[in-house]
Amino acid sequence: EGESFDFNKPITTDGPVEIWMKAVEAEMRSTLHAITRDSIVSYARSPRVSWIFENLGMVTLIGSQVWWTWEVEDVFHRVREGDKHAMKHLSKKLGVQLGELVDEV
């Protein structure tokens, strides 16, 4: 879909290809790690649909999975503590999120 990102540190392509290609791969991983970390942190502070459009596709998939996992674990803790309706509230929230995504299509 034409997505791209800039490396945090520039990599030179001087010298043997084996050397600079490893440096490119290392910087790609490092930069994507930083982008993903920052995106996951910003998820809680942004409207979800805006957050999706502001980030790389693969980052939104990872971030969404991280937050979904946290929310489900949190619901299990809340149910264990006596909140009988916690799962229904999460289900409703996820349904609203899905509806918002459908509205964007």
Residue pairs with C-beta under 8 A, 6 or more apart in sequence:
1 57
3 56
3 57
5 31
5 32
5 35
5 56
6 31
7 27
7 28
7 31
8 27
8 30
8 31
8 34
9 27
9 30
11 20
11 23
11 24
11 27
12 20
13 20
14 20
32 59
35 55
35 56
35 59
36 59
36 62
36 63
39 51
39 55
39 56
39 59
39 60
39 62
39 63
40 62
40 63
40 66
40 67
42 51
43 51
43 63
43 67
44 67
46 54
48 97
48 100
49 100
49 101
49 104
51 60
51 63
52 60
52 101
55 63
68 94
71 90
71 93
72 90
75 86
75 87
75 89
75 90
78 86
79 86
79 87
